[in-house]
Amino acid sequence: MKITKIKDFIDQILVINFFIVIIFACFFIFSIIMELNGFSIYLDFFRKIWNPLIIPLITLLIVSSVWSGINSWLMQRGHSED
């Protein structure tokens, strides 16, 4: 029961992380469009938050996806051997 609660909590965090990454992707597209129109403040802000905020979010998303895939593969492999 305790493991299920922890897993649910981690799943919620990862879903929130996914949507935050999507929001930053939309903000990046907006920043590029604004840069083409002569407003560089948005792209400058995006560059400032790239290393401290966005890269860790993307890394967490990719690592959790790979971990989930490996975990599912191992679970299916374990069930097929039974």
QUIPEKA-V780409 format. One record per backbone hydrogen bond with DSSP energy under -1.0 kcal/mol. NH is the residue of the N-H (numbers start at 0). CO is the residue of the C=O. If there is no record, write none. Layout:
nh co
NH CO
NH CO
This chain:
nh co
4 0
5 1
6 2
7 3
8 4
9 5
10 6
11 7
12 8
13 9
14 10
15 11
16 12
17 13
18 14
19 15
20 16
21 17
22 18
23 19
24 20
25 21
26 22
27 23
28 24
29 25
30 26
31 27
32 28
33 29
34 30
35 31
36 32
37 34
38 33
43 39
44 40
45 41
46 42
47 43
48 44
52 48
53 48
54 49
56 52
57 53
58 54
59 55
60 56
61 57
62 58
63 59
64 60
65 61
66 62
67 63
68 64
69 65
70 66
71 67
72 68
73 69
74 70
75 71
76 72
77 73
78 74
79 75
80 76
